[in-house]
Amino acid sequence: MTFEQPIQHSIVENTCSLQIPLAKRKQSINGDGSQCSTPNRQNCDIFVEEQNFYIYADTRLCRFHLQERQFDTKDLKNLIINFNTKTCSYEVDLPCLPRTNDEQKTPPEKCDAEKKCSDGKLPPFIELWKLKRITDNCYLKIDRNGVLLKFVADYGYGFARRYRGKLTGADGPAVAQMTEPHMVSPLQRSIDREIDEMKNFSRDQYKLNFVELQIPEGHENPMKYSSKINDSKLTRDEECLLHNLTRKSLDVSCNYDQSEVDCGLICILLAICYDIRTTADEPTCESAWTRSILSATLSYFEPFENVKDVVVSFLRRTLIYPLYRNYDLGRLSLQDAIDGLKKSPAWVLKQLLQTHMLFASGDGHQLIFNRYYIEDYIRYVADNNRCSATHLQLLARNLKNVMLDVSKKHLHLELGEIETELLKELITDIHLDNAATSEEDETDDNTDEDCDDDDDDDDDDDDGEDDNVNEGSGTESGEEASKSSSITATSPSTSDTEQNSVIEQSNEVVQVRKS
């Protein structure tokens, strides 16, 4: 998410007053974003958390982090938000909880300019699902006028968010998770996605594919696949499709944001690369589903404005939905996308054309994505003035830098904890197996001893030699028992040695995985 300039605020007693500037909506007939239109000031979505206030105002997300105090979020109803037409900004008064004794000892809060870090870092990370939506309990006033207005949802979606209103030509299943994107703010789409991912994530499935991929018989190992970046020649069908689509020029009429468009392209391309790698570039009946479900841009109509959010979303979804749920496999797909963007714009275009054909030839559930995303992205990539080879190489470099920066901890799925838990389970299983083996060996030794005793009894004579034989048998039995006892005593020692070795190796693996 991209945030506007810092929100101005002041605190008087237990009230925090915010002044939130409303950015003008970019609009251009020629797609250069040189003109601006008046934003829809009633088009807002408002969220609050103990120390955070989020407002999605028309096309931009603004947030405020309250330090050293907490908002009073209980029974927050009938909140009045004033829109100042002179400053083109929202004015909000939010109740705060009283200061505690410790807070009273701290110095007064500084202004936003003073609090802003020298390196420009944003406020602390917060999991979006913790935000409480309060839009339905808020009212809008214009210049303190007495008329109260309700907020009305009217959000853009699709390529460059240039589509508004209801989806056309789509039924319920055709649009995956978001049936009415125009009624849901991009922030709420992100929240819905994160909640769904948390519900669908399976710890057991992750464990199953952590040590080794569970590859069905007859399938190739996707970890060993070598991408075919140089294979970019279009088939006759692909050439015809490209010709038909590019006859109509790309019309970016509103909300044209270069970074958002590029992030959408990367999000779609990552899903494509994952499917190519896991099918050895031979699409299956599941390929259309895979390419749509792994891309949050497609399945949730979610816009991204920085590459890191795209990468985190993609890696999370590769661990939740497809057959192979392996972190390293997701990173290999990232590298495939980097290579494609860097070396061959024609290959990128070919993959978009193939994806369009897959969506069109399926059961119809993905057709909607062609209309609102894929067709426009084909026109975008095919237009060298908008998307040159140099521009794609820049995207590849940005994606590479983000890939090096993102680790498992950024996915917020507690993967380190799960891996440690799995290794402990493996160690326990090894210990139990060794203990079971020792018991079997002891049982076999006892059985051999009993057989020897029976043989000695059968060889006894009736002429008075029983005492000598029994004495010899007892001596022999004692020797065997001594041997059995020695074996039983040494087995646990061997088991402990093996277990300690496994623990040492497991600790090394845990440290490597966490790093």
N, C-alpha and C positions, 0 to 999 in steps of 0.2 A: 504494500500500500504506500502511496505517496502522500505526504502531509504538506499542508500549506505552511505559510510563515507562522511563527509562534503566536499563540493566542494571548492577547493582553488581558491581564486580570488584576483584581484588587480584592483584599479581604478586609471586611469591617465586621468585627465581633464574630458572629457565626454565619456570615453570609459571604459567599465567594461570587463576585461579579466577573463575568467573562465577556469579552468583545471578540467576535469571530468574524473575520473578513470573508466575504463571499466572492470567490474567483469568478471572473467572467468566462462564459462558455465559448470555447474556440469554435470557429465555423469558417468554412471555406468552400467555395464552389470548385476551385481548382485543386483543392487538397493541400494547399500550403499552410493552412491554419493562420492566415494573415488577418482575417477579420474576426470580430467577436460579436456575440449576441447577448442579449439580456438573460441572465440565468433565471430559472424558475425558483423563486424564493420559497414556495410552498412545498417544493420537492425535497424533503428532508427525512432522514432517519436518525433517531437519537438514542444513544446508549449511555449507561452510567455504570460505574463500578466503585468500589470503596474510595479509590484515589484517582480514578480516570473518568474523563468525560469525552465521548466520541460523538461527532455529528457528521453524517454524510450529507453534505449540502450540494444538491443537484449533481455535480460531476466530480466533486473532490471530497476526500476525507480529511477532517480536521480533528485533532485530539489534544486534550489538555491533561497533564499529570499534576496532581495536587500533592506537593511535598509536605510532610510533617503534619498533615491534617487528613481528615477523612470526610467524604460527603455523607450526609444523612440520607440514605437511600430508602429508609423504611417509609412506607405509605407516601411515596412521592407522587402526588396526584395534582392535576390541574396546574401544571407548570406553565407559566406564561413566558414566551420567548418573543422579544420585540425585534422587529427589523427596522434599522435606521437607514432610510433611503439616502441621506446625505453622505454617510460614511460607507454605505453598501455593506453593512455588517449586522450580524445577529448579536443581541444583547441578552444575556442569561444571568439570572440570580439563582444560585444553588445553595441550599442550606448545608451547613457544615456541623459536624459534631463538636461539642465544646472541647477545648484543649484540656489535656490531662496535666497533672502537676509537672511531669517531666517535660512536656511540650512547652509549658509556660516558662521554663528556664532557658529554652532555646531562643536565639535572636529572631526577630521578625523575618518573615519571608522576603526574599529579594524579588525584584521584577524579573520578567522572562529574559531580558537581555543579560542580566547579571547571572542568572542561573544557567544560561546556555553554555555548554562546554566549549572549550577552545577548539576541539576537534569536530564539533557539530553533531555529536551523537544524539540520537533520539531518546526519549524517556524509556524507562525499563520495559523489557518485554512483558507482555501479558497475554495469556491464552484467551483467545477471542470468545470462546464459549462461556467464559465467566462474566461477560458483559450482560447487563440487563437492559432489554429494549423497553423504552418508555415513550416511544413516539405517540402511541394511542392516548397517553395521558398528558400530552402537551398541546398547547394552543399558540397560535401566531397572532401578534398584533403588528400593525404597520404604523410606525412613528407614534407609538403610544396611543393610537386610536382605540376607542372603546370596543370596536367590532372584533370578536374573536373568530379566527379562521382555523380550520383543521388542516393538517398537513396531508397532501395528496401525493401518492406515489406515481411517478412517471419516469422510470429509469431506462437508459439506453442499454443495448446489448448487441451482441454480434461483433463483426469486424469493426474496429474503431468505435464501437458503441453507436453506430450510425442508424440502428433500427430502434424504433419505439412502437409502443402499442402491443396488441396481442400477436402471438405467433400465428402465422398463416400456414395452412396446409399441414398441420401437425395434429396428431392425436396424442393421448396421454403417454403411452410407452415410447413414442418416437423421440421425446426430448429428455430421456434419462431422468435426472433428478430434479430438474427445474421446469415446471410446466408453465409458469407465468413469470418470466424474468423481468418483465416491465413493472411488476408489482413488488419486486424484491430488490432492495438496494444491494450494490456490490459487496458492502460490508456484511450484510445479512447472508448473502450467498457464501461468503467465506466462513461465516460462523456455522451455517448449515452443513457445509462440507466437512469441517473439522469434527462436528458432532457425529456425523455419519461415519467418518473414518474411525473415530474412537469406538463406536458401536461394532463396527465390522472387523476391526483388527483382532486377529487370533494369535495368542501367544503360542499355542501348540503348533499351529501351522508355521510360524516363524522358526520355532525350534526344529521342526522337521526338516527345513531346508537350510538350516544354519551351517551344520557340519558338512553336508553333501546334498546337492540337488537331487530330488526324487524324480528321476527321468523315466517316463514310461518306456516300455520295451519298444524298440524300433525307432525311437526318437534320437536325434543328435544332441550332444551336449552343447547348450547355448553359450557356455563359458568359453568354448573353443572355436566359436564361429569367427570367421574373418570377413569383415565387411567389404562389399564390392562397390567402393566409392566411384571407381572409374567406369562402371557400367551405367552410363547416363543416356544412352541412345533411346529415343522415344520409339515406341511401336506405332503402327499406323493408327490404331484406335486412340492412342494417347495424343498423337498429332492432331487428329480430328477434334478431339475434346478441347485441346488447347486453342485451336483455331476458333471454335464456336464460343468459347468463354472470353477470349481476348477481343472479339469483335465489339464487345461492349466495354467501354472504358471504365476504370475504377473511379467511382464518384464518392469521395469522402466529404460528406456535406456537413458533418457536425462532430464535435468531440474528437477531433483528430489529434492524437497524442502519439508521437513517434515511438517512445519507449513502450507504451502499452501495446502498440501493433507488433513491435519486434518481440516482446515477451510472449504474446499470443502465438507467434510463429514458432518460437523455441518450445513452448509448451506442447504444441501439436507435433512438432518434429521429434521430440523426445519419446512420445508415445509410439510414433511410427518406428523409430529405431529399436525400441524394445520389442515390438512385434516382429520386425525383420530378424532380429537376433534369435528370438525364441522359436521362429519357424524356419530358420535357415533361408530366409528370403523366398519362401514358398507359402504365400498366404493360405490360411485355412478358413473354415467356416466361422471360426472364432475371431479372426483378425479384425473385422470391423468393430466388434464389441471391445476387443482389447485396445484398439486405437482411440476409441471414444471414452472408455472408462478411465484410462490412465491419464487423460488430459482433463484437468479441471476447467480449462477454457471451454471445452466442448460440453462436458457432462453437467457443469454448473453455470455455464455462461459467465464464468468468473474472469474479470479483467485483472491482469497483473501489471505492475509498473516498475518492478525491479526483478532482475534475473534470479536473485537468491530465493525469493519467494517461489518462483517457478520451479527451481531445482528441489527445494524442500518438499513442495507439494508432489512433484513427480516421484521422488524417492519414497515418500510415505505411501503413495498409492501402489507402487510396485510391491510393497510389503503387505498389502491388504487384499488386493483383488485378483491378480492373475494366478496361473498355475504355479509358476516358480516365484517364490517370495524370498529373494536373497538380495542383501544389500550390495554385495560386490557385483552382481549381475546388473543392478540398476546403474552403477557407476560405469560399467562397460558400455551401457547404452548411451550414457552421457558422452563418453569419449567418441562413440560412433557419430553422434550429432555434431560434435566439435570438428571431427575430420570432414564431415560432409559440408558444413558451412565454410570451412577454411579452404577446401580443395576444389569443390565442384558445385557451383550454383545450379548447373544443369541437373545434377543428381537431386538436389533439394526440390526442384520443380517437378522432376519425374516422380518423386515420392508423393507429392501432393496430388498429382494426377492419378496415381494408382490408388491413393486413399479415396479420392472422389469416386472412382469406379467401384471400389469395394463397398462404399456406403450406398451407392446407387443399385448395386446388384444383390444386396442382402435382402432381409425381410422387411425393409422399409423403416426400421427403427432408427436408422442413422441418416436418413435423407435430409432431415432438418438441419443437420450440421453442414451439409453441402451448401445449402441456401444461405445460411447466416455466417459461415466462416470459410470453408474450403474454397469455394469459387472466388471469393474476394482475395484470398491469400494467393491463389494461382495467378490472378491478375497482378497482384502486388509484386510477387517474385519475378514474374515475366517482364515487368516494366523496369528496364535498366536505369531509368531516370530516378525512380523511387527506391529501388533495391538493387544496387550495383554489387558486383563481386567484392569490391572493397568494403562495402557496408556489411556484407555477410561475414567477411573475414574479421571485421571489428566485433561482430556478435560472437564469433567463435572465440576470440580472445577474451571477451568479457565472461563467456560461459566457462572457459578454462579457469580463469581466476576464481570464479565462484566455486567451481568444483573442488579446487584445492582448499578453499576456506570452509566448506560445509562438511560436517562430520555427523556421526550418528546422534549426538546429543541435540543437534538442531531439529531433529525429527520429532522430539518430544513423545516418543513411544516407549521410553524406559528400556531401550534395547540392551544397554549394559547390564541392567538388573536381570533381564531375561536370560542373557548369555551366561551370567554367573550362576543363575539358578539351574540352567541346563548342565553346566559343567559339574555342579555338585551332584545332580542326578546321575550323571555318567559315572562319577567316582563311586557313588553308592552302589550302582549296579555292578561295577567291577568288583567291589568288596564282597557283595553277596554272591557273585559267581565264584569267587575264590573260596569263600566259606563253604559253598555247596560242593565244590570239587574236593575239598579236604574231607568232608563228611563221607563222600562216596568212596574215597581211598581208604578211610578207616573201616567202613563197612566191608569192603572187599577183603581187607586184611583179616578181619574177624571171621569172615566166612571161610577163608583158607585155613585158619587155625582150627575151626570146628571140624573141617574135613580131615585134617591130620589126626585129630583125636579119635575120630570114628575108625580110621584105618588101623590105628594101633590097637583098639579094642577088638577088632575082628581077627587080629593075628595072635591074640592071647591063647595059650594052651591051658588045658584043664588039669595038668599034672603038678600043680603047686608052684609054677613060675609066675603067678599073677602079681606077687608083691614086687618082684624085680622089674617086671614089665611096666607096672604102674609107676614105679619110681622113675624108670627111664622116660616114660611118657610125660610125667610131671615135669621132669627137667627140660624135656624138649618143648613142652607147652610154655614153660616159663621163659625160655629163650625167645620163642615167637612173640609172646606178649610183650617182652622187653623191646623187641624190634618194632612192634606195632605202636607202642607208647612213644618210641623215639620218632617214628614217622609223624604221628599226630602232633607231637610237640614242635616239630620243625615246620609244619605247614603254615600255622598262623604267622610265624616269623617271615616266611617267604611272602605271604599275603600282605603283611605290613610294609615290607620293602617295596612291593609293586605299587601299593596304594600311595606311599609317600612319593614314589616316582611320578605317578599320575597327577598327584596334587601339585608337585613342582611344575610339571608341564602345563597343567591347567591354569596355574597362576600366571605363567608367562603368556598363555593365550589370552587370558582376561586383560592383562596389561596392554597387549598389542591391540586387542579389539577396542578397548576404551580410548586408546590414543588415536 
